[in-house]
Amino acid sequence: MGVTRLEIDLNALKHNHTYLKSKLAKNVKMMAVVKAFGYGSDACEVALFLEELGVDYFAVAYANEGEVLRKAGIQAPILVLHPQPDNFHTIIEQCLEPSLYSPRVFKEFSAFAKAKQQQNYPVHLKFNTGLNRLGFWENDTEWILERLKETNAIKVASVFSHLAASEDAKEKTFTQNQITSFTKTAQILLKTLPYTPFLHQSNTSAIINYPEAQFDMVRTGIGLYGYGNTPEEDQNLRPVASLKSVISQIHKIEPGETVGYNRAYKASHYEKTATIPIGHADGISRAYGHGKGYITIHGKKAPIIGNVCMDMLMVNITDIDCKEGDDVIIFGEGVSAVDVSATIDSISYELLTAVSQRIKRVILR
Ligand SMILES: *Cc1c(COP(=O)(O)O)cnc(C)c1O
């Protein structure tokens, strides 16, 4: 198929789901994180497939992402990790479950739920245990418990926290402190509440590195999409998304000629270049080029040269046997998004989620 496209391999997704499930202790539930268009893939196709496989819960960052899933027919509960008061209307209308992460958001949501005549509306309490991004502090628990006594509009479905460095062996002590601190806070809540919310703290890397912290559920994102944050774990997973394109045109250039905007690349020999129809508007950052990053053509690395343009980029194919119309791969099966993104000191997460919505998604079943 001779156009730029993102292939989504549902068999790979199934493989990763099975692998991650095998790492979970008995009765631990799985929440699939499908924020940011399913890490750049296709949130609806991925979520519908995972729902069929029996995933218990979904998580998105923003309310509108949850609304899109509902409209696609997702029935499972959906946690909205980062709601704003302006989203509360959508949240209740679409049966989404908000993370309440601060006294302000807690107060505003419980008042809103009450005004909407809700009873026991499921909410999730997020605690900050060291990431210092979102979350209540440990000493907010008393305040929360008092407020919960005053209302039956909301009910705590779960209590959770997020780890700052679960992939980093050097931060083991810090991570263990986060786990201890979360356990302590959760215990206070469980002891006092007249019902039992479920607990969760682990992302993908924690599933693998901290099996003692699986609690009642894990929240996995990157692992489902095929990346495990270490070369060893990457071996056990399969990339779901493959970004592919095609050679539009080949040029033969002479020593001293330049390529692209600002004449940023200058040929030192007789060279061959290929133009590929993908650019910075498609998620291939201008940080690539001038020696950083490559496109893979017939298994060989063609360095990105000069400046990446909005809708295309040029690569050096002097030593590669290829022709116009040939397929190329940017990342995916056999070409790790970890390795490609590392050339600009980035991470797989950023490269995957940057793939623009104008690139066609092709679902492989
Ligand atoms: C994105 C996110 C996750 C998923 O993390 P992965 O490393 O992709 O598994 C889990 N929990 C929260 C709160 C997140 O924001």
The ligand as an SDF file (V2000), in Angstrom:
LIG
                    3D

 15 15  0  0  0  0  0  0  0  0999 V2000
   -0.2070    7.1870   31.4750 C   0  0  0  0  0  0  0  0  0  0  0  0
   -0.4610    6.6390   32.8110 C   0  0  0  0  0  0  0  0  0  0  0  0
   -0.3210    5.2520   33.0660 C   0  0  0  0  0  0  0  0  0  0  0  0
    0.2510    4.2630   32.0670 C   0  0  0  0  0  0  0  0  0  0  0  0
    1.6590    4.2200   32.1580 O   0  0  0  0  0  0  0  0  0  0  0  0
    2.5320    3.2280   31.2510 P   0  0  0  0  0  0  0  0  0  0  0  0
    3.9340    3.5020   31.6430 O   0  0  0  0  0  0  0  0  0  0  0  0
    2.2580    3.6310   29.8330 O   0  0  0  0  0  0  0  0  0  0  0  0
    2.0770    1.8480   31.5490 O   0  0  0  0  0  0  0  0  0  0  0  0
   -0.7240    4.7850   34.2990 C   0  0  0  0  0  0  0  0  0  0  0  0
   -1.1930    5.6320   35.2480 N   0  0  0  0  0  0  0  0  0  0  0  0
   -1.2990    6.9670   35.0500 C   0  0  0  0  0  0  0  0  0  0  0  0
   -1.7960    7.8310   36.1530 C   0  0  0  0  0  0  0  0  0  0  0  0
   -0.9170    7.5130   33.8350 C   0  0  0  0  0  0  0  0  0  0  0  0
   -1.0010    8.8420   33.6510 O   0  0  0  0  0  0  0  0  0  0  0  0
  1  2  1  0
  2  3  1  0
  2 14  2  0
  3  4  1  0
  3 10  2  0
  4  5  1  0
  5  6  1  0
  6  7  2  0
  6  8  1  0
  6  9  1  0
 10 11  1  0
 11 12  2  0
 12 13  1  0
 12 14  1  0
 14 15  1  0
M  END
$$$$
